[in-house]
Amino acid sequence: MFEGFESFDIDVDDGIRIHGRRAGDGPPLLLLHGHPQTHVIWHRLAGRLAERYSVVATDLRGYGDSSKPAGEPDHANYSKRAMAADQIAVMAALGFDAFYLCGHDRGGRVAQRLGMDHPERVRRLMLLDIAPTLAMYEKTDRAFATAYFHWFFLIQPAPLPETLIEASPAAYITRTMGGRHAGMDAFDPAAIAEYQRCLAQPGAAHALCEDYRASNGIDLEHDRADRAAGRRLSMPLEVLWGKYGVVERCFDPLAEWRAVAEDVRGEALPCGHYLPEEAPDEVFRHLTAFMR
C-alpha cells in the first residue's frame, strides 16, 4: 500500500499532530477518510491519483496515528471547524494555499465545513456518501436510526460507548464495516488490520465518540448559523453515494446538497457506503473528470 508515498507528521494548533502521506507533483489534492477508518481507505486510488496530482492523505484528528486529545466539555476540539483547521494547517505546511478536496463519510463532513469556512482554499469539492449533517439529524426516522445506530450510540455520555468499544476494538471494526451492503469481502485484510490497530490505541475510542458528540451539538450550531446567515458552499461540488447504501435509501442527496451549495452535480454508484474501497475505478473516473 502507498508505494512511493512519503509519511509525515505535522504539528498544527494546540499541540495537535496530524499524520499522513503524500506523493506526486501535480495540482494539490487532499483526501479525508471516514469512520471508523484512516487514510488507508484511499489505498486503491492513491497511486493512480499521484500520477496526476500532489496527493495528500491524512488521518483526521482523533483517528489513525494523529493526535487524540481528551474531549472538551462542549466537544469543540472535535468540531468539524477544528478538524478542518487542522487540514488547512497541514496543507499550508506542505506549501499549498488552495487545493482540490475529497472527503468520505466523516472526512466529508470535515470537508464541508472546510469549504464553508475557507472557500478561498477549495478549488473543487467532492463528497462521498453523505448528506448534510443538519439535514440528516432533522430528518431522522426509524429507518435511518436503525441503519445508522452508531450515530446515537457514540454520542452517549462517556464512558459508556468508550468502554464497550475498548472491550473489543477489532470486533467494532468488523461489525461496523461488515454489517453494510458489501460485507467484509470488499476490504483488503491488510487495511482491516490497520483500522483495528489504530482503534486499539489509547484514547482512540474516546476520540471517535467525541467526533460524533461534536456533530450532535456544536457542529449543528455552526450549520444552523450558516443557514440563518444564508451562507452556502460556493465552489463546484460533486457528490457521489452508494446505490445500495443508507444515504440513497433515506435521503435525496442532490436535493439536500442543493439546499446548501450553489453548484451541485452527482450520482449514485453501484456499491454500498465505502466508495473508495468498493468502487475505486468509478471514484477515480469521476474525480479525475471533475477536478480538472
BALOBA-1460 file (C-alpha; in Angstrom, 3 decimals):
// residues 292
<rec num="1" residu="m" x="0.000" y="0.000" z="0.000"/>
<rec num="2" residu="f" x="1.091" y="3.558" z="-0.811"/>
<rec num="3" residu="e" x="4.277" y="2.600" z="-2.610"/>
<rec num="4" residu="g" x="6.287" y="5.725" z="-3.329"/>
<rec num="5" residu="f" x="4.466" y="7.820" z="-0.733"/>
<rec num="6" residu="e" x="6.278" y="9.761" z="1.982"/>
<rec num="7" residu="s" x="4.895" y="9.660" z="5.534"/>
<rec num="8" residu="f" x="4.707" y="12.868" z="7.549"/>
<rec num="9" residu="d" x="3.658" y="14.148" z="10.973"/>
<rec num="10" residu="i" x="2.847" y="17.851" z="11.119"/>
<rec num="11" residu="d" x="2.233" y="19.852" z="14.300"/>
<rec num="12" residu="v" x="-0.799" y="22.099" z="13.997"/>
<rec num="13" residu="d" x="-2.604" y="24.247" z="16.576"/>
<rec num="14" residu="d" x="-2.799" y="23.440" z="20.318"/>
<rec num="15" residu="g" x="-0.283" y="20.628" z="20.286"/>
<rec num="16" residu="i" x="-2.185" y="18.527" z="17.769"/>
<rec num="17" residu="r" x="-0.105" y="16.415" z="15.396"/>
<rec num="18" residu="i" x="-1.615" y="15.210" z="12.106"/>
<rec num="19" residu="h" x="-0.250" y="12.107" z="10.417"/>
<rec num="20" residu="g" x="-0.452" y="11.442" z="6.707"/>
<rec num="21" residu="r" x="1.222" y="10.503" z="3.457"/>
<rec num="22" residu="r" x="1.976" y="12.409" z="0.275"/>
<rec num="23" residu="a" x="3.209" y="11.779" z="-3.250"/>
<rec num="24" residu="g" x="3.020" y="13.322" z="-6.722"/>
<rec num="25" residu="d" x="3.854" y="16.643" z="-8.345"/>
<rec num="26" residu="g" x="0.593" y="17.832" z="-9.910"/>
<rec num="27" residu="p" x="-2.157" y="20.099" z="-8.565"/>
<rec num="28" residu="p" x="-2.722" y="19.516" z="-4.831"/>
<rec num="29" residu="l" x="-5.489" y="17.102" z="-3.811"/>
<rec num="30" residu="l" x="-6.400" y="16.496" z="-0.157"/>
<rec num="31" residu="l" x="-8.149" y="13.217" z="0.707"/>
<rec num="32" residu="l" x="-10.042" y="12.833" z="4.002"/>
<rec num="33" residu="h" x="-11.244" y="9.479" z="5.333"/>
<rec num="34" residu="g" x="-14.316" y="8.388" z="7.270"/>
<rec num="35" residu="h" x="-15.336" y="6.336" z="10.314"/>
<rec num="36" residu="p" x="-14.003" y="4.013" z="11.671"/>
<rec num="37" residu="q" x="-11.048" y="4.152" z="9.319"/>
<rec num="38" residu="t" x="-7.850" y="6.044" z="8.493"/>
<rec num="39" residu="h" x="-6.174" y="7.467" z="5.397"/>
<rec num="40" residu="v" x="-5.670" y="3.850" z="4.319"/>
<rec num="41" residu="i" x="-9.171" y="3.903" z="2.756"/>
<rec num="42" residu="w" x="-7.534" y="5.513" z="-0.293"/>
<rec num="43" residu="h" x="-5.074" y="2.658" z="-0.918"/>
<rec num="44" residu="r" x="-6.858" y="1.530" z="-4.112"/>
<rec num="45" residu="l" x="-6.802" y="5.060" z="-5.557"/>
<rec num="46" residu="a" x="-3.786" y="6.878" z="-4.178"/>
<rec num="47" residu="g" x="-1.115" y="5.563" z="-6.537"/>
<rec num="48" residu="r" x="-3.131" y="6.342" z="-9.653"/>
<rec num="49" residu="l" x="-4.080" y="9.762" z="-8.347"/>
<rec num="50" residu="a" x="-0.438" y="10.586" z="-7.588"/>
<rec num="51" residu="e" x="0.318" y="10.280" z="-11.304"/>
<rec num="52" residu="r" x="-1.865" y="13.387" z="-11.853"/>
<rec num="53" residu="y" x="-1.968" y="15.255" z="-8.528"/>
<rec num="54" residu="s" x="0.099" y="16.103" z="-5.487"/>
<rec num="55" residu="v" x="-1.872" y="13.736" z="-3.268"/>
<rec num="56" residu="v" x="-2.104" y="14.339" z="0.476"/>
<rec num="57" residu="a" x="-3.992" y="11.737" z="2.540"/>
<rec num="58" residu="t" x="-4.252" y="12.411" z="6.271"/>
<rec num="59" residu="d" x="-5.613" y="10.853" z="9.427"/>
<rec num="60" residu="l" x="-8.217" y="13.163" z="10.927"/>
<rec num="61" residu="r" x="-7.769" y="14.436" z="14.460"/>
<rec num="62" residu="g" x="-8.690" y="11.533" z="16.735"/>
<rec num="63" residu="y" x="-8.134" y="8.847" z="14.112"/>
<rec num="64" residu="g" x="-5.269" y="6.720" z="12.826"/>
<rec num="65" residu="d" x="-1.893" y="7.950" z="14.015"/>
<rec num="66" residu="s" x="-2.973" y="11.566" z="14.523"/>
<rec num="67" residu="s" x="-3.349" y="13.105" z="17.990"/>
<rec num="68" residu="k" x="-6.267" y="12.044" z="20.181"/>
<rec num="69" residu="p" x="-6.837" y="14.784" z="22.771"/>
<rec num="70" residu="a" x="-9.369" y="14.402" z="25.555"/>
<rec num="71" residu="g" x="-12.670" y="15.967" z="24.614"/>
<rec num="72" residu="e" x="-13.665" y="19.365" z="25.988"/>
<rec num="73" residu="p" x="-16.993" y="19.805" z="27.830"/>
<rec num="74" residu="d" x="-18.682" y="21.232" z="24.711"/>
<rec num="75" residu="h" x="-16.712" y="18.898" z="22.386"/>
<rec num="76" residu="a" x="-15.447" y="21.958" z="20.493"/>
<rec num="77" residu="n" x="-11.982" y="20.475" z="19.977"/>
<rec num="78" residu="y" x="-13.637" y="17.766" z="17.862"/>
<rec num="79" residu="s" x="-15.903" y="20.147" z="15.976"/>
<rec num="80" residu="k" x="-15.633" y="19.915" z="12.221"/>
<rec num="81" residu="r" x="-14.428" y="23.517" z="12.357"/>
<rec num="82" residu="a" x="-11.441" y="22.496" z="14.491"/>
<rec num="83" residu="m" x="-10.768" y="19.407" z="12.376"/>
<rec num="84" residu="a" x="-10.948" y="21.474" z="9.189"/>
<rec num="85" residu="a" x="-8.462" y="23.968" z="10.639"/>
<rec num="86" residu="d" x="-6.059" y="21.050" z="11.186"/>
<rec num="87" residu="q" x="-6.187" y="20.256" z="7.494"/>
<rec num="88" residu="i" x="-5.682" y="23.883" z="6.464"/>
<rec num="89" residu="a" x="-2.543" y="23.938" z="8.629"/>
<rec num="90" residu="v" x="-1.259" y="20.690" z="7.115"/>
<rec num="91" residu="m" x="-1.714" y="21.906" z="3.565"/>
<rec num="92" residu="a" x="-0.114" y="25.263" z="4.372"/>
<rec num="93" residu="a" x="2.870" y="23.481" z="5.916"/>
<rec num="94" residu="l" x="3.219" y="21.482" z="2.694"/>
<rec num="95" residu="g" x="3.113" y="24.682" z="0.638"/>
<rec num="96" residu="f" x="-0.476" y="24.506" z="-0.654"/>
<rec num="97" residu="d" x="-2.728" y="27.521" z="-0.124"/>
<rec num="98" residu="a" x="-5.561" y="26.237" z="-2.337"/>
<rec num="99" residu="f" x="-6.334" y="22.664" z="-3.334"/>
<rec num="100" residu="y" x="-8.830" y="20.125" z="-4.567"/>
<rec num="101" residu="l" x="-10.635" y="18.347" z="-1.747"/>
<rec num="102" residu="c" x="-12.369" y="14.968" z="-1.496"/>
<rec num="103" residu="g" x="-13.874" y="13.550" z="1.697"/>
<rec num="104" residu="h" x="-15.669" y="10.333" z="2.539"/>
<rec num="105" residu="d" x="-18.103" y="9.950" z="5.455"/>
<rec num="106" residu="r" x="-16.680" y="11.869" z="8.471"/>
<rec num="107" residu="g" x="-13.998" y="13.291" z="6.219"/>
<rec num="108" residu="g" x="-16.780" y="14.597" z="4.022"/>
<rec num="109" residu="r" x="-18.243" y="16.471" z="6.972"/>
<rec num="110" residu="v" x="-14.853" y="17.985" z="7.729"/>
<rec num="111" residu="a" x="-14.545" y="18.866" z="4.050"/>
<rec num="112" residu="q" x="-17.976" y="20.526" z="4.037"/>
<rec num="113" residu="r" x="-17.004" y="22.713" z="6.990"/>
<rec num="114" residu="l" x="-13.614" y="23.490" z="5.441"/>
<rec num="115" residu="g" x="-15.321" y="24.629" z="2.256"/>
<rec num="116" residu="m" x="-17.830" y="26.719" z="4.183"/>
<rec num="117" residu="d" x="-15.285" y="28.396" z="6.469"/>
<rec num="118" residu="h" x="-12.445" y="28.714" z="3.934"/>
<rec num="119" residu="p" x="-13.933" y="28.862" z="0.425"/>
<rec num="120" residu="e" x="-10.807" y="30.504" z="-0.946"/>
<rec num="121" residu="r" x="-8.853" y="27.346" z="-0.131"/>
<rec num="122" residu="v" x="-11.018" y="24.858" z="-2.021"/>
<rec num="123" residu="r" x="-10.882" y="24.783" z="-5.817"/>
<rec num="124" residu="r" x="-13.397" y="21.967" z="-6.190"/>
<rec num="125" residu="l" x="-15.072" y="19.747" z="-3.636"/>
<rec num="126" residu="m" x="-16.140" y="16.085" z="-3.840"/>
<rec num="127" residu="l" x="-18.143" y="14.422" z="-1.059"/>
<rec num="128" residu="l" x="-18.700" y="10.664" z="-0.831"/>
<rec num="129" residu="d" x="-21.817" y="9.032" z="0.618"/>
<rec num="130" residu="i" x="-23.134" y="11.709" z="2.931"/>
<rec num="131" residu="a" x="-25.992" y="14.165" z="3.087"/>
<rec num="132" residu="p" x="-25.521" y="17.360" z="5.120"/>
<rec num="133" residu="t" x="-25.270" y="16.633" z="8.845"/>
<rec num="134" residu="l" x="-28.048" y="19.039" z="9.816"/>
<rec num="135" residu="a" x="-30.440" y="17.538" z="7.268"/>
<rec num="136" residu="m" x="-29.675" y="14.007" z="8.409"/>
<rec num="137" residu="y" x="-30.403" y="14.800" z="12.054"/>
<rec num="138" residu="e" x="-33.510" y="16.857" z="11.302"/>
<rec num="139" residu="k" x="-34.945" y="14.131" z="9.060"/>
<rec num="140" residu="t" x="-34.040" y="11.149" z="11.218"/>
<rec num="141" residu="d" x="-36.719" y="8.483" z="11.161"/>
<rec num="142" residu="r" x="-36.903" y="4.876" z="12.344"/>
<rec num="143" residu="a" x="-35.246" y="3.504" z="9.198"/>
<rec num="144" residu="f" x="-32.270" y="5.851" z="9.433"/>
<rec num="145" residu="a" x="-31.851" y="5.456" z="13.202"/>
<rec num="146" residu="t" x="-31.880" y="1.685" z="12.829"/>
<rec num="147" residu="a" x="-29.354" y="1.620" z="9.983"/>
<rec num="148" residu="y" x="-27.071" y="4.276" z="11.495"/>
<rec num="149" residu="f" x="-27.437" y="3.173" z="15.118"/>
<rec num="150" residu="h" x="-23.817" y="4.136" z="15.770"/>
<rec num="151" residu="w" x="-24.695" y="7.832" z="15.395"/>
<rec num="152" residu="f" x="-26.822" y="7.564" z="18.529"/>
<rec num="153" residu="f" x="-24.673" y="5.041" z="20.375"/>
<rec num="154" residu="l" x="-21.458" y="7.040" z="20.092"/>
<rec num="155" residu="i" x="-22.983" y="10.288" z="21.390"/>
<rec num="156" residu="q" x="-23.943" y="8.746" z="24.733"/>
<rec num="157" residu="p" x="-22.090" y="10.256" z="27.704"/>
<rec num="158" residu="a" x="-18.624" y="8.949" z="28.453"/>
<rec num="159" residu="p" x="-17.502" y="6.398" z="29.349"/>
<rec num="160" residu="l" x="-20.261" y="4.006" z="28.253"/>
<rec num="161" residu="p" x="-19.562" y="3.770" z="24.495"/>
<rec num="162" residu="e" x="-15.808" y="4.005" z="25.058"/>
<rec num="163" residu="t" x="-15.919" y="1.108" z="27.499"/>
<rec num="164" residu="l" x="-17.839" y="-1.106" z="25.098"/>
<rec num="165" residu="i" x="-15.617" y="-0.297" z="22.098"/>
<rec num="166" residu="e" x="-12.427" y="-0.773" z="24.114"/>
<rec num="167" residu="a" x="-13.619" y="-4.246" z="25.122"/>
<rec num="168" residu="s" x="-13.012" y="-5.342" z="21.506"/>
<rec num="169" residu="p" x="-11.837" y="-2.688" z="19.021"/>
<rec num="170" residu="a" x="-11.302" y="-5.359" z="16.366"/>
<rec num="171" residu="a" x="-14.899" y="-6.523" z="16.662"/>
<rec num="172" residu="y" x="-16.160" y="-2.940" z="16.445"/>
<rec num="173" residu="i" x="-14.353" y="-2.538" z="13.112"/>
<rec num="174" residu="t" x="-15.630" y="-5.783" z="11.612"/>
<rec num="175" residu="r" x="-19.174" y="-5.325" z="12.936"/>
<rec num="176" residu="t" x="-19.470" y="-1.731" z="11.779"/>
<rec num="177" residu="m" x="-17.893" y="-2.210" z="8.365"/>
<rec num="178" residu="g" x="-19.010" y="-5.762" z="7.704"/>
<rec num="179" residu="g" x="-22.608" y="-5.008" z="8.610"/>
<rec num="180" residu="r" x="-23.188" y="-2.946" z="5.480"/>
<rec num="181" residu="h" x="-24.012" y="-3.861" z="1.885"/>
<rec num="182" residu="a" x="-20.692" y="-5.390" z="0.789"/>
<rec num="183" residu="g" x="-19.877" y="-7.338" z="3.946"/>
<rec num="184" residu="m" x="-16.196" y="-7.897" z="4.669"/>
<rec num="185" residu="d" x="-15.286" y="-9.243" z="1.227"/>
<rec num="186" residu="a" x="-14.861" y="-5.726" z="-0.163"/>
<rec num="187" residu="f" x="-11.900" y="-4.918" z="2.055"/>
<rec num="188" residu="d" x="-8.228" y="-5.791" z="1.865"/>
<rec num="189" residu="p" x="-7.295" y="-7.733" z="5.030"/>
<rec num="190" residu="a" x="-4.233" y="-5.519" z="5.428"/>
<rec num="191" residu="a" x="-6.465" y="-2.444" z="5.504"/>
<rec num="192" residu="i" x="-8.761" y="-4.018" z="8.086"/>
<rec num="193" residu="a" x="-5.742" y="-4.885" z="10.225"/>
<rec num="194" residu="e" x="-4.613" y="-1.254" z="10.062"/>
<rec num="195" residu="y" x="-8.041" y="0.062" z="11.104"/>
<rec num="196" residu="q" x="-8.067" y="-2.397" z="14.001"/>
<rec num="197" residu="r" x="-4.550" y="-1.434" z="15.087"/>
<rec num="198" residu="c" x="-5.439" y="2.237" z="15.173"/>
<rec num="199" residu="l" x="-8.722" y="1.862" z="17.051"/>
<rec num="200" residu="a" x="-6.906" y="-0.178" z="19.727"/>
<rec num="201" residu="q" x="-4.605" y="2.759" z="20.557"/>
<rec num="202" residu="p" x="-5.093" y="4.558" z="23.878"/>
<rec num="203" residu="g" x="-7.670" y="7.298" z="23.522"/>
<rec num="204" residu="a" x="-8.877" y="6.198" z="20.105"/>
<rec num="205" residu="a" x="-12.341" y="5.049" z="21.200"/>
<rec num="206" residu="h" x="-12.852" y="8.276" z="23.159"/>
<rec num="207" residu="a" x="-11.755" y="10.391" z="20.184"/>
<rec num="208" residu="l" x="-14.120" y="8.541" z="17.866"/>
<rec num="209" residu="c" x="-17.015" y="9.223" z="20.252"/>
<rec num="210" residu="e" x="-16.035" y="12.881" z="20.627"/>
<rec num="211" residu="d" x="-16.203" y="13.317" z="16.859"/>
<rec num="212" residu="y" x="-19.835" y="12.187" z="16.940"/>
<rec num="213" residu="r" x="-20.695" y="14.102" z="20.113"/>
<rec num="214" residu="a" x="-19.485" y="17.263" z="18.402"/>
<rec num="215" residu="s" x="-21.652" y="16.502" z="15.376"/>
<rec num="216" residu="n" x="-24.694" y="16.209" z="17.628"/>
<rec num="217" residu="g" x="-24.026" y="19.557" z="19.269"/>
<rec num="218" residu="i" x="-21.593" y="22.275" z="18.293"/>
<rec num="219" residu="d" x="-21.475" y="21.219" z="14.630"/>
<rec num="220" residu="l" x="-25.247" y="21.657" z="14.385"/>
<rec num="221" residu="e" x="-24.902" y="25.115" z="15.901"/>
<rec num="222" residu="h" x="-22.401" y="26.035" z="13.194"/>
<rec num="223" residu="d" x="-24.653" y="24.609" z="10.464"/>
<rec num="224" residu="r" x="-27.699" y="26.475" z="11.770"/>
<rec num="225" residu="a" x="-25.692" y="29.710" z="11.882"/>
<rec num="226" residu="d" x="-24.758" y="29.204" z="8.224"/>
<rec num="227" residu="r" x="-28.385" y="28.601" z="7.299"/>
<rec num="228" residu="a" x="-29.590" y="31.675" z="9.210"/>
<rec num="229" residu="a" x="-26.960" y="33.836" z="7.502"/>
<rec num="230" residu="g" x="-27.623" y="32.388" z="4.053"/>
<rec num="231" residu="r" x="-24.072" y="31.050" z="3.703"/>
<rec num="232" residu="r" x="-23.668" y="28.331" z="1.089"/>
<rec num="233" residu="l" x="-20.837" y="26.341" z="-0.433"/>
<rec num="234" residu="s" x="-19.650" y="28.433" z="-3.360"/>
<rec num="235" residu="m" x="-17.164" y="26.142" z="-5.118"/>
<rec num="236" residu="p" x="-18.228" y="23.454" z="-7.629"/>
<rec num="237" residu="l" x="-19.419" y="20.395" z="-5.714"/>
<rec num="238" residu="e" x="-19.801" y="16.806" z="-6.875"/>
<rec num="239" residu="v" x="-21.498" y="14.290" z="-4.604"/>
<rec num="240" residu="l" x="-21.332" y="10.532" z="-5.089"/>
<rec num="241" residu="w" x="-23.114" y="7.953" z="-2.995"/>
<rec num="242" residu="g" x="-23.742" y="4.227" z="-2.923"/>
<rec num="243" residu="k" x="-26.827" y="2.942" z="-4.708"/>
<rec num="244" residu="y" x="-27.148" y="0.221" z="-2.072"/>
<rec num="245" residu="g" x="-26.446" y="2.416" z="0.949"/>
<rec num="246" residu="v" x="-28.417" y="4.237" z="3.612"/>
<rec num="247" residu="v" x="-27.964" y="7.703" z="2.086"/>
<rec num="248" residu="e" x="-29.708" y="6.519" z="-1.093"/>
<rec num="249" residu="r" x="-32.448" y="4.788" z="0.879"/>
<rec num="250" residu="c" x="-33.248" y="7.537" z="3.381"/>
<rec num="251" residu="f" x="-32.453" y="10.841" z="1.672"/>
<rec num="252" residu="d" x="-32.447" y="12.724" z="-1.637"/>
<rec num="253" residu="p" x="-28.731" y="13.601" z="-1.747"/>
<rec num="254" residu="l" x="-28.824" y="16.039" z="-4.671"/>
<rec num="255" residu="a" x="-31.772" y="17.948" z="-3.234"/>
<rec num="256" residu="e" x="-30.150" y="18.146" z="0.203"/>
<rec num="257" residu="w" x="-26.854" y="19.420" z="-1.181"/>
<rec num="258" residu="r" x="-28.535" y="21.920" z="-3.473"/>
<rec num="259" residu="a" x="-30.089" y="23.419" z="-0.377"/>
<rec num="260" residu="v" x="-26.631" y="24.300" z="0.994"/>
<rec num="261" residu="a" x="-24.458" y="24.692" z="-2.132"/>
<rec num="262" residu="e" x="-24.633" y="26.757" z="-5.301"/>
<rec num="263" residu="d" x="-23.211" y="24.393" z="-7.945"/>
<rec num="264" residu="v" x="-24.007" y="20.702" z="-7.396"/>
<rec num="265" residu="r" x="-23.836" y="17.597" z="-9.541"/>
<rec num="266" residu="g" x="-23.587" y="13.919" z="-8.738"/>
<rec num="267" residu="e" x="-24.999" y="10.418" z="-8.917"/>
<rec num="268" residu="a" x="-25.196" y="7.053" z="-7.193"/>
<rec num="269" residu="l" x="-22.504" y="4.460" z="-7.848"/>
<rec num="270" residu="p" x="-23.201" y="0.694" z="-7.915"/>
<rec num="271" residu="c" x="-21.876" y="-0.029" z="-4.425"/>
<rec num="272" residu="g" x="-22.550" y="0.477" z="-0.734"/>
<rec num="273" residu="h" x="-21.118" y="3.011" z="1.702"/>
<rec num="274" residu="y" x="-17.360" y="2.531" z="1.286"/>
<rec num="275" residu="l" x="-16.912" y="4.008" z="-2.196"/>
<rec num="276" residu="p" x="-13.087" y="4.291" z="-2.204"/>
<rec num="277" residu="e" x="-12.751" y="0.584" z="-1.405"/>
<rec num="278" residu="e" x="-15.869" y="-0.843" z="-3.068"/>
<rec num="279" residu="a" x="-15.820" y="1.183" z="-6.304"/>
<rec num="280" residu="p" x="-12.330" y="2.687" z="-6.716"/>
<rec num="281" residu="d" x="-12.425" y="2.712" z="-10.526"/>
<rec num="282" residu="e" x="-15.698" y="4.639" z="-10.580"/>
<rec num="283" residu="v" x="-14.469" y="7.099" z="-7.972"/>
<rec num="284" residu="f" x="-11.239" y="7.595" z="-9.910"/>
<rec num="285" residu="r" x="-13.150" y="8.252" z="-13.136"/>
<rec num="286" residu="h" x="-15.463" y="10.796" z="-11.544"/>
<rec num="287" residu="l" x="-12.763" y="12.520" z="-9.526"/>
<rec num="288" residu="t" x="-10.339" y="12.990" z="-12.408"/>
<rec num="289" residu="a" x="-13.107" y="14.212" z="-14.736"/>
<rec num="290" residu="f" x="-14.379" y="16.709" z="-12.162"/>
<rec num="291" residu="m" x="-11.122" y="18.041" z="-10.750"/>
<rec num="292" residu="r" x="-9.505" y="19.428" z="-13.847"/>
